[in-house]
Amino acid sequence: MAKNNLSSDVVVIGAGPAGLMAAIALASAGVETLLIGATPATTDHRTTALLTSSVAALEALGVWERCRDKAAPLKIMRIADDRPVLLRAPEVAFEAAEIGHEAFGYNIENRTLVAALSAHAATLSALKHLERNARELTISETDGTITLDDGAQIIARLIIAADGRNSLCRSAAGIAVRTHRYPQTALALTFDHTRPHRDTSVEFHTEAGPFTLVPLPGQRSSLVWVTTPTEAEAVTALDDTALAWQVEQRSHAILGKVSMLPGRGRFPLTLQTAERFAARRVALVGEAAHVMPPIGAQGLNLGLRDAAAIAELVVDAQRDGTDPGAPHVMDDYNASRRADIVTRSVAVDALNRSLLTAFLPVQGVRGVGLALLDRIGPLRRAVMREGIAPGAHTPRLMRGEALQS
Ligand SMILES: Cc1cc2nc3c(=O)[nH]c(=O)nc-3n(C[C@H](O)[C@H](O)[C@H](O)COP(=O)(O)OP(=O)(O)OC[C@H]3O[C@@H](n4cnc5c(N)ncnc54)[C@H](O)[C@@H]3O)c2cc1C
């Protein structure tokens, strides 16, 4: 072994929010963990609506207290049909209080969340962070060898791949993905406004996709504007005044006068799902495992559940004295994540397609569905609970229980 080589039972590759969460969950439970990846740049202008189970996990890890004052509660969610179609759906409002919750979740800027996770990671003695990129991963039956961009090599028994949608680790493990690209682009913007948002998120369903306003602390909101690639390009080229006017028009001025805040993100809409979530000592978390359109706030919430699930299995393996990258651990992880990931991906895809279709029966079914939700309390409450519930095989951390090895 060359002198700059290291070995670690568990290595997490990718220091985005999913990777940081996995590394923190492991190290907090006493598992010696090596995190590889540069701290993400602060140019991510997205926000994340963290569902209550994600907040419970961050709370249990001691991360939430570092960022809770920079997050806004989502107490009411309104869906309004804004399409010029024959069978327009009625407006539906969901209130968290109706199912006994203070909020459905909390909206936070990604860079604020990542800063809180990074600051917390730096306090954990069992966590070592190498601000390097992985260049290559080779896998044998007993371990994986990661070559860094400076040539150093690291040997690990388990590699947690949190290296995003073009995951190098996923390719090295031979895991294929199914990818669908929609004819849509999401714009991520933030702005100040003159009327209060009243902790309410509003989703206008337009012909090109949802236009979703989500509260931030104070009189600030984030916007995810899903539209055609051509319109997204044109909108991105507008100056702040012209863009603010467009946002006011499209939001029917419900937030009053708008002033844009710096930063505009543009994301082609993609649905991508790995065919397996673990194989050959590599467990996929976050966008390495699944990418989905930003509809219904599912992407990172699923990513945090992936992180919590693999951490739980590794902590159990360490307690039992077994190999954390053994085939049965990979199989258990794959089985525990499949239903959650596949059902959310299918639901987000179906919702997006139902907005894009000009097919009258589909518009009708959607309208009837929303009308039923509007009128039938128990059905509405069941849908609300399902929307925020973490689903089958809920990892302990997502129930707010700290992991102990
Ligand atoms: C407009 C928009 C709005 C969204 N809103 C929500 C929402 O409200 N709620 C929600 O739950 N989700 C939301 N999402 C989804 C969410 O933003 C993503 O799921 C999340 O950011 C992905 O995090 P990640 O850690 O998996 O991946 P990434 O953030 O992509 O992190 C991957 C990291 O790995 C690093 N990396 C890559 N290759 C290597 C390598 N070889 N070596 C080392 N490091 C490497 C990268 O540099 C990066 O830092 C939204 C997405 C969009 C586009």
The ligand as an SDF file (V2000), in Angstrom:
LIG
                    3D

 53 58  0  0  0  0  0  0  0  0999 V2000
  -36.0380   23.3000   -8.7390 C   0  0  0  0  0  0  0  0  0  0  0  0
  -35.9350   22.1740   -7.7610 C   0  0  0  0  0  0  0  0  0  0  0  0
  -36.6360   22.2110   -6.5550 C   0  0  0  0  0  0  0  0  0  0  0  0
  -36.5600   21.1600   -5.6510 C   0  0  0  0  0  0  0  0  0  0  0  0
  -37.3060   21.2070   -4.5000 N   0  0  0  0  0  0  0  0  0  0  0  0
  -37.3020   20.1560   -3.6530 C   0  0  0  0  0  0  0  0  0  0  0  0
  -38.1310   20.1470   -2.4860 C   0  0  0  0  0  0  0  0  0  0  0  0
  -38.8610   21.0930   -2.1950 O   0  0  0  0  0  0  0  0  0  0  0  0
  -38.0710   19.0540   -1.6610 N   0  0  0  0  0  0  0  0  0  0  0  0
  -37.2670   17.9840   -1.9280 C   0  0  0  0  0  0  0  0  0  0  0  0
  -37.2710   17.0230   -1.1540 O   0  0  0  0  0  0  0  0  0  0  0  0
  -36.4710   17.9680   -3.0190 N   0  0  0  0  0  0  0  0  0  0  0  0
  -36.4660   19.0240   -3.8930 C   0  0  0  0  0  0  0  0  0  0  0  0
  -35.6630   19.0000   -5.0020 N   0  0  0  0  0  0  0  0  0  0  0  0
  -34.7130   17.8990   -5.1800 C   0  0  0  0  0  0  0  0  0  0  0  0
  -33.4120   18.1740   -4.4040 C   0  0  0  0  0  0  0  0  0  0  0  0
  -32.9330   19.4780   -4.7070 O   0  0  0  0  0  0  0  0  0  0  0  0
  -32.3620   17.1240   -4.7630 C   0  0  0  0  0  0  0  0  0  0  0  0
  -32.9170   15.8600   -4.5030 O   0  0  0  0  0  0  0  0  0  0  0  0
  -31.1040   17.2590   -3.9090 C   0  0  0  0  0  0  0  0  0  0  0  0
  -30.5180   18.5250   -4.0370 O   0  0  0  0  0  0  0  0  0  0  0  0
  -30.0970   16.1970   -4.3080 C   0  0  0  0  0  0  0  0  0  0  0  0
  -29.1180   16.0900   -3.2990 O   0  0  0  0  0  0  0  0  0  0  0  0
  -27.9740   14.9740   -3.4170 P   0  0  0  0  0  0  0  0  0  0  0  0
  -27.1150   15.1570   -2.2220 O   0  0  0  0  0  0  0  0  0  0  0  0
  -28.5570   13.6420   -3.6950 O   0  0  0  0  0  0  0  0  0  0  0  0
  -27.2060   15.3670   -4.7630 O   0  0  0  0  0  0  0  0  0  0  0  0
  -26.2870   16.6080   -5.1020 P   0  0  0  0  0  0  0  0  0  0  0  0
  -26.7590   17.8340   -4.3970 O   0  0  0  0  0  0  0  0  0  0  0  0
  -26.1710   16.6430   -6.5900 O   0  0  0  0  0  0  0  0  0  0  0  0
  -24.8890   16.2340   -4.4470 O   0  0  0  0  0  0  0  0  0  0  0  0
  -24.0030   15.3560   -5.0480 C   0  0  0  0  0  0  0  0  0  0  0  0
  -22.6170   15.7810   -4.5840 C   0  0  0  0  0  0  0  0  0  0  0  0
  -21.6800   14.8070   -5.0360 O   0  0  0  0  0  0  0  0  0  0  0  0
  -20.5480   15.4890   -5.5220 C   0  0  0  0  0  0  0  0  0  0  0  0
  -19.8310   14.5910   -6.4340 N   0  0  0  0  0  0  0  0  0  0  0  0
  -20.1860   14.2090   -7.6810 C   0  0  0  0  0  0  0  0  0  0  0  0
  -19.2630   13.3960   -8.1850 N   0  0  0  0  0  0  0  0  0  0  0  0
  -18.2990   13.2620   -7.2340 C   0  0  0  0  0  0  0  0  0  0  0  0
  -17.0740   12.5490   -7.1740 C   0  0  0  0  0  0  0  0  0  0  0  0
  -16.6340   11.8130   -8.2160 N   0  0  0  0  0  0  0  0  0  0  0  0
  -16.3250   12.6250   -6.0470 N   0  0  0  0  0  0  0  0  0  0  0  0
  -16.7490   13.3640   -4.9680 C   0  0  0  0  0  0  0  0  0  0  0  0
  -17.8930   14.0700   -4.9800 N   0  0  0  0  0  0  0  0  0  0  0  0
  -18.6540   14.0100   -6.1060 C   0  0  0  0  0  0  0  0  0  0  0  0
  -21.0940   16.7390   -6.1890 C   0  0  0  0  0  0  0  0  0  0  0  0
  -20.0960   17.7300   -6.3260 O   0  0  0  0  0  0  0  0  0  0  0  0
  -22.1770   17.1320   -5.1880 C   0  0  0  0  0  0  0  0  0  0  0  0
  -21.6690   17.9530   -4.1660 O   0  0  0  0  0  0  0  0  0  0  0  0
  -35.7360   20.0380   -5.9360 C   0  0  0  0  0  0  0  0  0  0  0  0
  -35.0150   19.9860   -7.1410 C   0  0  0  0  0  0  0  0  0  0  0  0
  -35.1320   21.0330   -8.0490 C   0  0  0  0  0  0  0  0  0  0  0  0
  -34.3830   20.9300   -9.3630 C   0  0  0  0  0  0  0  0  0  0  0  0
  1  2  1  0
  2  3  1  0
  2 52  2  0
  3  4  2  0
  4  5  1  0
  4 50  1  0
  5  6  2  0
  6  7  1  0
  6 13  1  0
  7  8  2  0
  7  9  1  0
  9 10  1  0
 10 11  2  0
 10 12  1  0
 12 13  2  0
 13 14  1  0
 14 15  1  0
 14 50  1  0
 15 16  1  0
 16 17  1  0
 16 18  1  0
 18 19  1  0
 18 20  1  0
 20 21  1  0
 20 22  1  0
 22 23  1  0
 23 24  1  0
 24 25  2  0
 24 26  1  0
 24 27  1  0
 27 28  1  0
 28 29  2  0
 28 30  1  0
 28 31  1  0
 31 32  1  0
 32 33  1  0
 33 34  1  0
 33 48  1  0
 34 35  1  0
 35 36  1  0
 35 46  1  0
 36 37  1  0
 36 45  1  0
 37 38  2  0
 38 39  1  0
 39 40  1  0
 39 45  2  0
 40 41  1  0
 40 42  2  0
 42 43  1  0
 43 44  2  0
 44 45  1  0
 46 47  1  0
 46 48  1  0
 48 49  1  0
 50 51  2  0
 51 52  1  0
 52 53  1  0
M  END
$$$$
